[in-house]
Amino acid sequence: MNTPRVYIVDGARTPFLKVSGEPGPFSPVDLAVQCSRPLLLRQPFPLDSFDRVILGCVNVVADEMNPARLAALRLGLGEATVAFTVQINCGSGMQSIDTGYRYIRDGACDLVLAGGTEALSHAPLLFRDEAVAWFAEFNHAEGLTEKAQTLTSFRPNFFIPTLGLEQGLTDAFVGLNMGQTAELLAHIFDIRRDAADRYALESHERLAQAQDQGWLDGEVQPAYSSDGTVFQHDDGVRRDTSLEKLATLKPVFEPPWGQVTAGNSSQVTDGASWVILASEAAVEQYGLSPLAEIKDTEWAALDPSIMGLGPVLSATPLLKRHGYALDEIDLWEINEAFGAQVLSCLAAWQENHFCKEILGLDAAMGEIDRDRLNVDGGAISLGHPVGASGNRIVLHLANALRRRGRKRGIATECIGGGQAGAMLIEIV
């Protein structure tokens, strides 16, 4: 019996917008709605045709619980449309696609709207536990005398908050922030600072070229804020950067000797992305033109302190299952959490000991041609809105394959907490 085919038939995303130290113009649901309105308007089927709406989101804001459902209702998809939110850190946007893919493959659904959204600029400021305990004690104090006594234990630093985003980017199990895990990989695989900076420069140059050539125009939909401001492009690209400028930046996570800087790390960003998934029956019923077919997916887990190697552990089983060598994949999208992290993945595939002992192979897998990797830039230049990135790289992979007349690609990302996801797609 043949496995039912699952297609990506369309998709869109917002521009990815840099966080500037204050709440941005869009909440997670705002972002999700902004790019899906034009996407849905160009579809030939009724809005209530979706069987599921699945949305990845990590930093859900307090007044938008289950953002998938809120987005579905605001988009007019119908009160009867089931919508739910998924969260697996950096893989959330890909997890939404994988969940929809499995619904369709198993015959439970025909049309699924799968996306990811993140407004990191709206990450909360948090009071420390000592301050929370004091506020609770003051709230329970009875009468003016008892409240006055409680006031004597107040400390001014109770009003100094901690950044929720900073806590969220620190692994609670191993106690390392994400930048420190990249430093660890750089040490293990001997990734030099100049190599990471060179990779970062390449990411900016490739995104700038993609913008100038109009290669992202159909993928990126303008976003309109309430004050009438129009956001049309990813604003993280640094067109004037150079190796000399990147070399002047100080290490952020392990000063003074570390090599991971703000210049060779992914940018903190707001953004959203969606894809529409369809069964063969839906493609025939509505006359849809698929972008690509999802062939397979894989998830993996590893030590959180080296989480950046996750793409190697998730993509390799896909290659083995389908009998492909690295160079038989026409294009790769490896989410650029850090320059050193991506370069460490490439180095791991070239190392005999790693491939034999960790991957169970007979020898090193070999080298990925850099001309096939992140061909239009990545998170270092356009940003990493955590819940959306996994969705964006799948959508962009499909578009880049079609533009270049190529057939097969893998999108993969490392995931905070020591996990990873990978998706194999082919152009129809």
C-alpha positions in Angstrom: 0.0 0.0 0.0 1.4 3.4 -1.0 1.8 6.1 1.7 -0.4 9.1 0.9 1.5 12.0 -0.5 1.6 15.3 1.4 2.3 18.6 -0.4 3.4 22.1 0.5 1.1 24.1 -1.8 1.9 27.7 -0.7 3.4 29.7 2.0 4.3 33.2 3.2 6.1 35.0 6.0 6.5 38.4 7.5 9.7 40.4 7.3 11.9 39.5 10.2 12.3 42.6 12.4 15.2 43.3 14.8 14.4 43.7 18.4 15.4 47.2 19.5 15.1 47.1 23.2 11.4 47.9 23.4 8.2 46.0 22.5 7.8 45.8 18.8 4.7 46.8 16.9 3.3 43.3 16.6 2.4 40.6 19.1 2.9 36.9 18.1 -0.7 36.6 16.9 -0.5 40.0 15.1 2.5 38.6 13.2 0.7 35.4 12.4 -2.3 37.2 11.0 -0.2 39.8 9.0 1.4 37.3 6.6 -1.5 34.8 6.4 -4.1 37.2 5.2 -2.6 37.7 1.7 -1.7 34.0 1.7 -5.3 33.0 2.3 -6.7 35.5 -0.1 -5.0 33.9 -3.0 -6.3 30.4 -2.3 -9.2 28.9 -4.4 -10.9 27.2 -1.5 -13.2 28.5 1.3 -11.5 29.7 4.5 -13.3 27.1 6.5 -11.8 24.2 4.5 -8.8 23.8 6.8 -9.1 20.7 9.0 -6.4 22.0 11.4 -4.5 25.1 12.2 -1.2 24.4 13.9 1.2 27.2 15.1 4.6 27.0 16.7 5.2 29.6 19.4 7.7 29.6 22.3 7.2 32.9 24.1 3.5 33.0 24.3 2.3 36.4 25.8 -0.1 36.3 28.7 -3.1 37.7 26.8 -2.7 35.4 23.8 -2.9 31.9 25.2 -3.1 29.3 22.4 -2.1 31.8 19.7 -3.1 29.3 17.0 -6.7 29.5 18.0 -6.7 33.3 18.2 -5.1 33.6 14.8 -7.6 31.2 13.3 -10.5 33.2 14.7 -9.1 36.5 13.6 -8.5 35.2 10.1 -12.1 34.1 9.8 -11.4 30.4 9.5 -14.5 29.5 11.3 -15.4 28.7 14.9 -15.5 24.9 14.1 -11.8 24.9 13.0 -9.6 23.1 15.5 -6.4 25.1 16.2 -3.6 24.4 18.6 -0.1 25.6 19.4 3.1 23.5 19.6 6.3 24.2 21.4 9.7 22.5 21.0 11.9 25.7 21.2 13.7 26.4 18.0 11.9 23.6 16.2 8.4 24.7 16.9 7.7 26.1 13.4 9.0 22.8 11.8 7.0 20.8 14.4 3.8 22.4 13.2 4.6 21.2 9.6 5.5 17.8 10.8 2.3 17.4 12.8 0.2 18.5 9.9 2.1 16.2 7.6 1.4 13.3 9.8 -2.3 14.2 10.0 -2.6 14.2 6.2 -0.4 11.2 5.7 -2.5 9.2 8.1 -5.7 10.2 6.4 -7.2 12.3 9.2 -6.9 15.7 7.3 -6.8 17.1 3.8 -5.8 20.7 4.4 -3.7 22.1 7.2 -2.4 25.6 7.9 0.9 25.1 9.7 3.1 28.0 10.9 5.3 29.5 13.5 5.4 32.9 15.1 7.5 34.8 17.7 7.6 38.3 19.1 10.8 38.2 21.1 10.5 41.9 21.7 7.5 41.1 23.9 9.4 38.7 26.1 8.5 39.6 29.7 10.5 41.3 32.4 10.4 39.1 35.6 10.6 39.8 39.3 13.1 37.7 41.2 11.8 35.1 43.6 12.7 37.2 46.6 10.7 40.1 45.3 7.7 37.9 44.5 7.8 36.5 48.0 7.9 40.0 49.5 4.9 41.1 47.4 3.0 38.0 48.6 3.8 38.7 52.2 2.8 42.4 51.9 -0.5 41.4 50.2 -1.3 39.0 53.0 -0.4 41.4 55.8 -3.5 42.5 57.7 -4.0 46.0 59.0 -1.7 49.0 58.7 0.7 47.9 61.5 1.4 44.6 59.9 1.8 46.1 56.5 4.2 48.7 57.9 6.3 46.0 59.5 6.5 44.2 56.1 7.7 47.4 54.5 10.8 47.4 56.6 12.0 44.3 54.8 11.6 45.9 51.4 14.8 46.3 49.3 15.1 48.7 46.3 16.6 45.9 44.2 13.2 44.2 44.3 12.3 46.5 41.4 15.2 45.3 39.2 13.7 42.7 36.9 15.4 39.9 35.1 15.0 39.4 31.4 12.7 36.5 30.6 14.4 36.2 27.2 17.8 35.7 28.9 16.4 33.0 31.2 14.7 31.3 28.2 18.0 31.2 26.3 19.8 29.5 29.2 19.5 25.7 29.4 18.0 24.8 32.8 19.6 21.4 32.8 23.2 22.1 32.0 23.2 25.8 33.1 24.7 27.0 29.8 23.2 29.7 27.6 23.0 29.0 23.9 26.1 31.1 23.1 28.2 29.0 25.5 27.1 25.8 23.8 28.4 27.3 20.6 31.7 28.2 22.3 31.9 24.6 23.4 31.5 23.3 19.8 34.0 25.8 18.5 36.5 24.4 21.0 35.7 20.7 20.2 35.9 21.2 16.4 38.6 23.9 16.4 36.4 26.5 14.7 38.4 29.7 14.6 37.0 33.2 15.1 37.9 34.3 11.6 36.1 31.3 10.1 32.9 32.2 12.1 33.2 35.8 11.1 33.7 34.9 7.4 30.6 32.7 7.6 28.6 35.6 9.1 29.8 38.0 6.4 28.7 35.5 3.7 25.2 35.3 5.3 24.8 39.0 5.1 26.1 39.2 1.5 23.7 36.4 0.4 20.7 38.0 2.0 21.5 41.3 0.5 21.8 39.7 -2.9 18.5 37.9 -2.5 16.7 41.1 -1.5 18.3 43.1 -4.4 17.4 40.4 -7.0 13.8 40.1 -5.7 14.1 36.5 -4.8 12.2 36.9 -1.6 9.4 39.1 -3.0 6.8 36.3 -3.2 7.8 34.8 0.1 7.9 37.9 2.3 4.6 39.7 2.7 4.6 43.3 4.0 3.4 43.9 7.6 1.4 47.0 8.5 1.5 48.4 12.1 -1.4 50.3 13.7 0.3 53.6 13.1 0.5 53.0 9.4 4.2 52.0 9.2 4.9 49.4 6.5 7.6 46.8 7.0 8.6 45.2 3.7 12.0 43.6 4.2 14.1 41.7 6.8 15.9 44.6 8.5 18.8 42.7 10.1 21.0 42.6 7.0 24.2 44.6 7.5 25.1 45.7 4.0 28.2 47.7 5.2 29.7 45.0 7.3 33.1 43.5 6.6 35.6 41.1 8.1 37.4 44.0 9.6 34.3 45.4 11.3 33.3 41.9 12.5 36.8 41.4 14.0 36.4 44.4 16.3 33.4 42.9 18.1 34.1 41.5 21.6 33.1 38.0 22.7 29.6 38.1 24.3 29.4 34.8 26.1 32.9 33.9 27.2 35.0 37.1 27.4 37.8 37.8 26.8 38.9 34.6 25.0 35.6 33.4 23.4 34.9 33.7 19.7 31.1 34.0 19.6 30.1 37.6 19.1 27.0 39.5 18.3 28.3 39.6 14.7 28.5 35.8 14.2 25.3 34.9 16.1 21.7 34.9 15.1 19.8 38.1 15.7 17.0 38.5 18.2 14.0 39.1 16.0 10.2 39.2 15.6 8.5 37.3 12.8 6.0 34.7 11.6 5.8 32.2 8.8 3.1 29.8 7.4 2.8 27.0 4.9 -0.3 25.3 3.5 -0.2 21.5 3.5 -2.6 19.5 1.3 -3.4 15.9 0.4 -3.6 14.6 -3.1 -7.4 14.7 -2.8 -7.3 18.4 -1.8 -4.9 19.2 -4.7 -7.2 17.6 -7.2 -10.4 19.0 -5.7 -9.2 22.6 -5.6 -6.8 22.6 -8.6 -3.8 23.4 -6.4 -0.2 23.6 -7.7 2.2 22.1 -5.2 5.5 23.8 -4.4 7.0 20.6 -3.0 6.3 17.2 -1.5 7.3 16.3 2.0 9.1 13.0 1.7 10.2 12.3 5.3 11.0 13.9 8.7 13.3 13.0 11.6 13.8 14.2 15.1 16.8 13.6 17.3 18.1 14.4 20.8 21.5 14.8 22.4 23.5 16.3 25.3 22.1 19.9 25.7 25.6 21.3 26.2 26.3 20.4 22.5 22.8 21.0 21.2 24.2 22.8 18.1 25.3 19.4 16.6 21.6 18.4 16.4 21.3 18.9 12.7 23.9 16.2 12.1 22.0 13.7 14.2 18.6 14.5 12.7 19.6 14.8 9.0 21.8 11.8 8.9 19.0 9.2 9.5 17.1 10.8 6.6 20.1 10.3 4.3 20.6 6.8 5.4 16.9 5.8 5.1 16.7 7.1 1.5 20.2 6.1 0.5 21.5 9.6 -0.2 25.0 10.9 0.1 25.5 14.5 1.2 26.2 15.7 -2.3 22.9 14.2 -3.5 21.0 16.8 -1.6 20.7 19.8 -4.0 20.1 22.5 -1.3 20.5 22.6 2.5 19.0 24.9 5.0 20.7 24.6 8.4 19.3 27.3 10.7 22.1 29.7 11.6 21.9 29.8 15.4 25.7 30.7 15.4 28.4 30.7 12.8 30.5 28.4 14.9 27.6 26.0 15.3 26.9 25.6 11.6 30.6 25.2 10.9 30.8 22.5 13.6 28.0 20.5 12.0 29.9 20.7 8.7 33.1 19.6 10.4 31.4 16.7 12.2 30.3 15.2 8.9 33.9 15.3 7.7 35.4 13.6 10.8 35.9 9.9 10.7 35.8 9.3 14.4 32.6 11.2 14.9 30.8 9.5 12.0 31.9 6.1 13.1 31.3 6.4 16.9 28.3 8.7 17.0 26.5 8.2 13.7 27.3 4.5 13.3 28.8 4.9 9.8 31.7 3.2 8.2 33.5 6.4 7.5 33.1 10.2 7.3 30.1 11.3 5.3 32.1 14.1 3.5 31.7 17.7 2.8 28.6 19.9 2.0 29.3 22.3 -0.8 28.9 25.7 0.6 27.2 26.8 -2.6 24.3 24.5 -1.6 24.0 25.7 2.0 21.8 28.6 3.1 22.1 30.1 -0.4 20.1 33.2 0.4 21.5 33.9 3.9 20.1 32.8 7.2 19.4 33.7 10.8 22.7 35.5 11.3 21.6 38.1 8.7 17.8 37.9 8.9 17.2 36.8 12.5 15.9 33.9 14.5 12.3 34.4 15.8 12.5 31.1 17.7 9.0 29.7 17.0 9.0 30.7 13.3 12.5 29.8 12.1 11.9 26.1 11.5 8.9 27.0 9.3 10.7 29.7 7.4 13.6 27.4 6.4 11.2 24.8 5.0 9.3 27.4 3.0 12.4 29.0 1.7 14.0 25.7 0.8 11.0 24.9 -1.4 11.2 28.3 -3.0 14.9 28.2 -3.6 14.8 24.7 -5.1 12.2 25.8 -7.6 14.0 29.0 -8.4 17.2 27.2 -9.1 15.5 24.3 -11.0 16.7 21.8 -8.4 14.9 18.8 -7.0 15.8 17.7 -3.5 16.5 19.5 -0.2 16.8 19.1 3.6 15.9 21.7 6.1 17.2 21.2 9.7 17.8 23.1 12.9 19.4 22.7 16.3 17.0 23.0 19.2 17.7 24.5 22.6 17.6 21.7 25.2 19.5 19.3 23.1 17.2 18.3 20.2 16.9 18.7 16.5 14.5 18.3 13.6 15.1 17.7 9.9 12.7 17.6 6.9 13.4 16.1 3.4 11.4 17.7 0.6 11.3 17.3 -3.2 10.0 19.6 -5.9 7.0 18.1 -7.7 
